[in-house]
Amino acid sequence: MSAAEKEQLLQRVELALDEIRPHLKVDKGDIELVDITDDLEVKVKWLGSCEYCSMSAMTMKAGVEHTIKQKLPEIKSVLAVNGIA
């Protein structure tokens, strides 16, 4: 993928994450976009209370991954680089 294509994907993923952030912030958590690989794998980092929350695996699948894939069907997976999920 070209640098321009990657930048566009990063912006689109950020917009999807912006839909999720208010729900995470209610519980004093947040999420940060780390990277998108050439294999279209999104890497994120849990912030705040989300990093060690026992529900982070469920939040990743049902919230984060679902929302990102709904907005960007070309994304293959979403993985956290830290935390439990």
Sequence and secondary structure as in RCSB ss.txt:
>XXXX:A:sequence
MSAAEKEQLLQRVELALDEIRPHLKVDKGDIELVDITDDLEVKVKWLGSCEYCSMSAMTMKAGVEHTIKQKLPEI
KSVLAVNGIA
>XXXX:A:secstr
  HHHHHHHHHHHHHHHHHHHHHHHHTTEEEEEEEE TT EEEEEEEEGGGG TTHHHIIIIIIIHHHHHH TT 
 EEEESSS  
